Amino acid sequence: MLRIRKASQLVPSSISQFYDNANILLTGGTGFVGKVFVEKLLRSCKSVDTIYVLIRPKKNFTAQDRLKQLLGAAAFENLRRTAPATLLKVKAIAGDVEQEQLGLSEIDRELIKERIDMVFHSAALIKFNADLQSAILANVLGTKRIIELCGEIKNLRTFVHVSTSYSNADRNDIEEKTYKTKHDPNGIIQLAQTLPSATLNEITPQIIENHPNCYTFSKKLAEKYVMESFSSLPATAIVRPSIVCPSWREPMPGWVDNLTGVTGVVMEFGRGALKSGICESRFIADLVPVDVTANTLIAAAWYTTTQCPRELNIYNCTSGDVNQITWGRFVDYLRKHAITYPTKYIMSYPKFTARTNRTTHALAHFFQHLVPAYMQDIILYLTNRKPIMVKTCKIAAEAARSGDFATITQYKFKADNFKKLIDTVNKADDGKTFQIDFRNGNGFEWDQYLKNYLLGIRKFILKDELESLDYSRVRLNRLYWRRRTLQIITLSSLITWSILTLN
């Protein structure tokens, strides 16, 4: 169906007004960004009608069960306390982007076709070590199915596709545009559906070529599918966040509920368990707070629909062109705050070395990560507890390895459209309510943000409240002097051995 896109005759002077009486379909609503997006809409767009969340039923959990879990998350704590009735605006629709017809019932499909006027597609398989088949079926075929559904919706006026700034990671300088690829999305989908997994895995390097992994490759193909389908879509925007990290301000500073992205690495760094990593300290660490990401989705839909519906609008929601920080400064700030606010689960005195040589990192990983893990597992075994440290160490190492393309390569994301969106939002009547301006001078400081990052992990992931801080600092002090004593003993032993050898 060919869509006729017209700019609104009356552009809402506020972003929240644009969402008055809106019926929204959201995929990926149970994810990190999805939770913050839903919470923000409920809290700041009070006249939104209904938010329908496409939720995949899981074993022993229906879509309704998972919706209850979603609304029971800490992100919704303030709403549960102050405006519990608003939570009734969120409805679950059982479905799955990896199933034919999205796994929708006929009743739900008709409801979507008749009621929905905005679609936000955020569902994705975000695994840097995913195989090609899994990545394509979830991220490319899933996007195709959502776009096909959009073609059936009678009064659809907005479509927002959530991509990643690394969708074009086969190049270093990335502008806010789609790039050509020789691959046809439908052809790659057919390969993923018909070839045996083993065969597909063998030819994966030839297919993805210069992409660091199948995830980034699949997101590029998904963008191409959006571009090729643009004539059949309403006002459309692609939002490309970089590495999504805990919240800056909303729903509360430092809020986080998973270990994806760099959060797992940051947690282990703060606990002193991570001593070495592949990273170029001089390169830009392109990180973006989750609330900035969610607000960008909300603002992009408003701006695209009301002011430039005839264009495929792409926004690199990134920090490198807006408010830079290097990986070296990132590590320095984290170490300072890890020492000031240690967790009771600290394992060793925080110290991290960024390395660019994989051989030296492999040696450091063996002696600083694996050997201590084996020693701890021996202690666990001798005390009749399940040894888990080596397994945990290997999982963490694989996660770090699969994502180190972002820390060892200097990507430069141009963000002219994003900066223009920031300026436009700042001029809106309620622009400060939908804050996406995290430039210097607007209240955002990396030092304070990374302090809240660690405190957020401490509170929401480790469930370690600040009441344990005195105990944790005593423990940290003991670990410091234990480390110093070991260093002195080692150095003394080497000196003594050298003297005896010379004699």
Residue pairs with C-beta under 8 A, 6 or more apart in sequence:
1 151
1 232
2 231
2 232
3 156
3 231
3 232
3 233
3 234
5 234
5 235
5 309
5 310
6 309
7 306
7 307
7 308
7 309
7 310
8 305
8 306
11 306
11 307
12 18
12 302
12 306
13 428
13 429
14 428
14 429
14 430
15 45
15 298
15 299
15 302
15 425
15 428
15 430
15 431
15 433
15 434
16 44
16 45
16 46
16 47
16 430
16 433
18 301
18 302
18 305
18 306
19 41
19 45
19 47
19 48
19 298
19 302
20 45
20 47
20 48
21 47
21 48
21 49
22 45
22 48
22 49
22 117
22 118
23 49
23 50
23 52
23 115
23 116
23 117
23 118
24 41
24 48
24 50
24 51
24 52
24 116
24 117
24 118
24 119
24 120
25 52
25 54
25 93
25 112
25 116
25 118
25 119
25 120
26 34
26 37
26 38
26 51
26 52
26 53
26 54
26 119
26 120
26 122
27 53
27 54
27 97
27 120
27 121
27 122
27 123
27 142
27 146
28 34
28 121
28 122
28 123
28 124
28 162
29 35
29 37
29 38
29 51
29 53
29 54
29 55
29 70
29 122
30 53
30 55
30 66
30 69
30 70
31 122
31 123
32 244
32 256
32 257
32 258
32 260
32 290
33 122
33 162
33 241
33 244
33 290
33 293
33 294
33 297
34 53
34 122
35 70
35 73
35 75
35 76
35 257
36 75
36 247
36 250
36 251
36 255
36 290
36 291
36 293
36 294
37 120
37 122
37 294
37 297
37 298
38 51
38 53
38 70
38 90
39 75
39 76
39 79
39 250
39 251
40 250
40 251
40 291
40 294
40 295
40 298
40 434
41 48
41 51
41 298
42 48
42 51
42 79
42 83
42 86
42 87
42 89
42 90
43 78
43 79
43 83
43 86
43 251
44 430
44 433
44 434
45 298
46 86
48 89
49 89
50 89
50 90
50 91
50 115
51 89
51 90
51 91
52 91
52 92
52 93
52 111
52 112
52 115
52 116
53 67
53 70
53 90
53 91
53 92
53 93
54 93
54 95
54 96
54 97
54 102
54 123
55 63
55 66
55 67
55 70
55 92
55 93
55 94
55 95
56 63
56 66
56 94
56 95
56 96
56 98
56 103
57 63
57 66
57 94
57 96
58 66
61 69
62 94
63 92
63 93
63 94
63 95
64 92
66 92
67 90
67 91
67 92
70 76
70 90
71 80
71 87
71 90
73 257
74 251
74 255
74 257
74 460
75 251
75 255
75 257
76 87
76 251
77 251
77 252
78 251
78 252
79 86
79 87
80 87
93 104
93 108
93 111
93 112
94 103
94 104
94 105
94 108
95 102
95 103
95 104
95 108
96 102
96 103
97 123
97 138
97 141
97 142
97 143
97 145
97 146
98 137
98 138
98 141
98 142
101 109
101 145
102 145
102 146
102 149
104 112
104 149
109 149
109 152
112 149
112 152
112 153
113 152
113 153
113 154
114 154
116 153
116 155
116 156
117 153
117 155
117 156
117 157
117 158
118 156
118 157
118 158
118 159
118 160
118 301
119 146
119 149
119 150
119 153
119 156
119 158
119 159
119 160
120 160
120 162
120 297
120 301
121 143
121 146
121 159
121 160
121 161
121 162
122 162
122 297
123 138
123 142
123 146
124 138
124 139
124 142
124 162
124 219
125 134
125 135
125 138
125 139
125 215
125 218
126 215
126 260
127 134
127 135
127 215
127 402
128 212
128 213
128 215
128 399
128 402
128 403
128 405
129 213
129 398
129 399
129 402
130 213
130 214
130 215
131 197
131 200
131 201
131 204
131 214
132 192
132 200
132 201
132 204
132 207
132 208
132 214
132 217
132 218
133 192
133 195
133 197
133 200
134 214
135 214
135 215
135 217
135 218
136 188
136 189
136 191
136 192
136 214
136 218
136 221
137 189
137 192
137 193
138 218
139 215
139 218
139 219
139 221
139 222
140 185
140 188
140 189
140 192
140 218
140 221
140 222
140 225
141 189
141 192
141 193
142 222
143 161
143 222
143 225
143 226
144 185
144 186
144 189
144 225
147 159
147 225
147 226
147 229
147 232
147 233
150 156
150 159
150 232
150 233
150 234
151 232
156 234
157 234
157 235
157 305
158 234
158 235
158 236
158 237
158 301
158 304
158 305
159 233
159 234
159 235
159 236
159 237
160 236
160 237
160 238
160 239
160 297
160 300
160 301
160 304
161 222
161 223
161 226
161 236
161 237
161 238
161 239
162 239
162 241
162 297
163 219
163 222
163 223
163 238
163 239
163 240
164 215
164 216
164 219
164 240
164 241
164 242
165 174
165 240
165 241
165 242
165 286
165 316
165 317
165 318
165 411
165 413
166 212
166 215
166 216
166 219
166 242
166 406
166 411
167 216
167 219
167 220
167 222
167 223
167 240
168 174
168 179
168 216
168 220
169 211
169 212
169 216
169 405
169 409
169 411
170 209
170 210
170 211
170 216
170 217
170 220
171 179
171 210
172 409
172 410
172 411
172 412
173 411
173 412
173 414
174 316
174 411
174 412
174 413
174 414
175 316
175 414
176 240
176 314
176 315
176 316
176 414
176 415
176 416
176 417
176 418
177 314
178 223
178 224
178 227
178 238
178 312
178 314
179 220
181 220
181 221
181 224
183 207
183 221
183 224
185 221
185 222
185 224
185 225
185 228
188 207
188 221
191 200
191 207
192 200
204 214
207 217
208 214
208 217
211 217
211 220
212 405
212 409
213 402
213 405
223 238
226 233
226 236
226 238
226 312
227 312
230 236
230 312
234 305
234 309
235 301
235 304
235 305
235 308
235 309
236 304
236 312
236 313
237 300
237 301
237 303
237 304
237 312
237 313
237 314
237 315
238 312
238 313
238 314
238 315
239 293
239 296
239 297
239 300
239 315
239 317
240 314
240 315
240 316
240 317
240 318
240 413
241 288
241 293
241 296
241 317
241 318
242 286
242 287
242 288
242 316
242 317
242 318
242 319
242 320
242 413
243 261
243 262
243 285
243 286
243 287
243 288
243 406
244 260
244 261
244 288
244 289
244 290
244 293
245 256
245 261
245 262
245 263
245 287
245 288
245 289
245 290
245 453
246 254
246 255
246 256
246 263
246 289
246 290
246 452
246 453
246 456
246 457
247 253
247 254
247 255
247 256
247 289
247 290
247 291
247 456
248 289
248 291
248 292
248 435
248 438
248 444
248 449
248 452
249 291
249 435
250 291
250 435
251 291
253 452
253 455
253 456
254 452
254 453
254 454
254 455
254 456
254 457
254 459
254 460
255 290
255 456
255 460
256 263
256 290
256 453
256 456
256 457
256 460
256 461
257 460
257 461
259 267
259 461
261 403
262 287
262 403
263 457
263 461
264 396
264 399
265 274
265 277
265 396
265 399
265 400
266 334
266 453
266 454
266 457
267 457
267 461
267 462
268 274
268 396
269 331
269 334
269 335
269 338
269 350
269 352
270 334
270 337
270 338
270 342
270 343
270 346
270 350
270 454
270 457
270 458
271 343
271 345
271 346
271 347
271 348
271 350
272 338
272 346
272 347
272 348
272 349
272 350
272 351
272 479
273 347
273 348
273 369
273 396
274 352
274 369
274 396
274 400
275 348
275 351
275 352
275 353
275 364
275 368
275 369
276 352
276 353
276 355
276 361
276 364
276 365
276 368
276 369
277 352
277 353
277 354
277 355
277 361
277 400
277 404
277 407
278 354
278 355
278 356
278 358
278 361
278 400
278 401
278 404
278 407
278 408
279 327
279 331
279 354
279 355
279 356
279 404
279 407
279 408
280 327
280 354
280 356
280 407
280 408
280 410
281 326
281 327
281 328
281 331
281 354
282 326
282 327
282 328
283 326
283 327
283 407
283 408
283 409
283 410
284 319
284 320
284 324
284 325
284 326
284 327
284 410
284 411
284 412
285 325
285 326
285 327
285 329
285 330
285 407
286 318
286 319
286 320
286 406
286 411
286 413
287 319
287 325
287 330
288 317
288 318
288 319
288 438
289 438
289 449
291 435
292 317
292 435
292 436
292 438
293 317
295 425
295 434
295 435
295 436
296 315
296 317
296 418
296 421
296 436
298 434
299 421
299 424
299 425
299 434
299 436
300 313
300 315
300 421
303 313
303 421
303 424
303 425
304 311
304 313
307 424
313 417
314 417
315 415
315 417
315 418
315 421
316 413
316 414
316 415
316 417
316 418
317 415
317 418
317 436
318 413
318 415
318 418
319 325
319 438
320 411
320 412
320 413
320 415
321 412
321 413
321 414
321 415
321 416
321 418
321 419
322 415
322 418
322 419
322 422
322 438
322 439
323 438
323 439
323 440
323 444
323 446
325 446
327 354
327 407
328 354
329 446
330 446
330 450
331 352
331 354
333 446
333 447
333 450
333 451
334 450
334 453
334 454
335 350
335 351
335 352
337 450
337 451
337 454
337 455
338 350
338 454
339 350
339 476
340 451
341 451
341 454
341 455
341 458
341 466
341 469
341 472
342 350
342 469
342 472
342 473
342 475
342 476
343 458
343 462
343 464
343 468
343 472
344 464
344 468
344 471
344 472
344 475
345 462
345 464
346 472
346 475
346 476
346 479
348 372
348 479
348 483
349 476
349 479
349 480
349 483
353 364
355 361
355 364
356 408
365 397
369 393
369 397
370 390
370 393
372 389
373 389
373 390
373 392
373 393
374 389
374 390
376 389
377 387
377 388
377 389
377 390
378 387
380 386
380 387
380 388
380 389
381 387
421 436
422 436
422 437
422 439
425 431
425 434
425 436
425 437
426 432
426 437
428 434
437 444
438 444
455 466
458 464
458 466
459 465
459 466
464 472
